């Protein structure tokens, strides 16, 4: 157990140093593998767009924790309640971004920003230690399925600076639930790994928009 903890901590510190210096890493999120980098580095951002073959018009999200989310986005009272009562969990929020922290080149004139919860010990440790905001996107080529196994990662290994394989927990296997908090009333726009019923049981005022629900 001690050796595993020391090994994990070494990997966490290695990932932090790479990200802070503009590198790109693949890490296990709670649901699937993700690609992560320095949100203040335009070079890192462009590199991941090239890796994924993704259109520049589709911004990445930011991975955060309870202690750091208020620096990244503006939270209304219900959003604060949602984070306090549910995070860490596979729940992502869309909230008004903090333009003083997130540079224009990250997501352009978009008012909202997708913020992903860091839950597992590896990802949480990296986010907490890192001195820069970390952008997040699923590890896959645009339009293809997300990487869930070590075999899925093979094509990406030569393209990034570090891969941390998932030896620490079992994937949920389903993308996160997304809640849009841009307005006064949070709206679930995708039900994923965190059931809507559980959110509604914990937070009064959550709405599910069946017309815009992402499948």
N, C-alpha and C positions, 0 to 999 in steps of 0.2 A: 504493500500500500504506500509506504514512504517513497519507494523508488518511482512508483507511478505518479505520485504527487510532484516529486522533483522533476520528473520528465515533462509533465504537463506544464509546470511553471517555466521550465526552460523554453518550451515551445511558445508559450504566451509571450515571454520577453522577446524572443526572436521575432515574432510577428509584429509586436509593437514597434521595434526598431526599424523593421522593413517598411511598415506603413508610414511612420513618421518621416522617413527618408524618401518617400515618394514611390515605394515599391507596391506590388500587388500580390495578394495572398488568397488562397482558397482555404476556407474554414468550414467546419460543420455548424450550420445554424441548427435550430431546434427541429426543423421540418425537412430540410434538404441541404445540400452543400451550397455555399454562396461564395461569391468573389468580392473581395473587400480592398479598399484603398483609401488614400488621404483625400478627403473632400475639398481640401484647400489646394490640391495639386492638379492643375489642368492637364498636365501630362499624364498623370495616373488615370484620370477620368477618360481621356481620349484613348488611352491604351486598352481599357476594358471595353469600350465601345467597339474597338477593332477586334478584340478577342471574341466577343459575342456576335459580331456582325449585326449590331443593333442600331436602329436609327437614332441619330442625335436628338431628335425631337421627343424621345421618350426618356425623361430624367430618371436617374437612379434614386433609391431611398437612402436614408441615414439610419444606421443601427445605433441604438442608444439604450440607456438604463434609466431607472427612476431618478437617480441623482443628477443626470446630465440632460434629460429631455427638455427641461425648461430653458436651457441655454440655446437649444436648437430651434424650437418652435414656440408659438404663443398658445397657451392653453386656457380655455374658458373653464368655468367651475365644473361643468360636467366632465370635461376632458381630464381635469385634475383628479376627479373622483374615479374615473375609469382607470387611470394609471395607478392610483393609490390602491384600489381594491383588486385589480386584475393582474397588473404586471408584477413580476416577469411572467409572460405567457405568450403563446403564438397569436398575439393580437397586434396588428399594425394600425397606426393612426395616420390620417391625412389632416394636417393642421397648418395654420399660417406660419410661414418660415420666418426666422429671425434674419433679416437681411444684413445685419451687422456681423453675423457669424458666417452665414452661408454665402459664398461669393456668387455674383451674377452668372459667371461662366458655368456654374454647377447645374442650374435649372432655368436660366434665363429669366423671363418675366413671369414665370409661374408663381402664383401667390401661395399655393399649397405645397407641402412637402410630405412625402411618405416617410414615416418614422417606424422602424422595426424594433421590436423588443429583443434585447439580448437576455437569454435565459440560462443556457448551459454555462458551466464553469469556465470553459475555454473562451467563449465569445465574451462573456461578462468580464472576465479578467483582462482581456485585451482592450475592451472599450473603457474600462475604469482606469487603466494605466496610461492609455494613449493621451497625448497632449493635443491632438487634433481631432476634429469630427471625422468619423469613418463612414464612407459611403458603402452601400450594400446592394447587391443584385444577385439573383439566382445564378448558379453555375450551369449554364447551358448555352447553346447557340440559339440565336433568335428564332422563335417558332418551334423549337424542339423541347422535349421533356427535360426537366431539371435532373441534375446528377444526384443520385441517391446511393450509389455503390462505388467502391474503389475502382471498379472497371470503368465506370462512367467518367472517371477523372483522367483517364490515360491521355486523351487528346489534348487536355488542358495543361498537363504538367510542364511541358517545355515552354509554355507561354507566360507562366507566372514565376514569382520568386520564392514561394514557399507553399507547400500543401500540408495541411494538418489533417490526417485521416481520422475518421470518427471511431475512436477506440474507447470512448468515455461514456456513451449513453446510447439509447435506442431512438432512432429518428421517429418523429410522429408520422412522417411519410406523406403529409398533406400540407400545402401552403397555408400561411397564416390567414386568419379572419381579418378583414379590413374594415375599419370604422372611419367614416368621413366626419371630422369634427370642425369643419370650416364654418358651419353655421352655429346657431344657438343650441340646436338639438342634434346630438350625434346620430348618424345614420349608418347602419351596417350595409355595405355595398358588396361584400363577398363573405360568405360563410365558409370557413376553412377548418383548421385544426381545433379552434376554440368554438364550441357550440354557441349559437346565438342565444339559446334558452338560458345558458349559464350567465351570459352578460346581462340579459334582461332581469335575471333574478337578483343580480348584485347592484345594478344601476337603474334607478327610475329615470324615465325620459328617453331611453334608447329607442330608436325607430329602425325598422327594417324596410327598405325601399325595394319591394319585389320587382318593380319595373326596371330598376337599374342594377339589380343584384347580379354580380359577376359569377358565372358558373365555373 
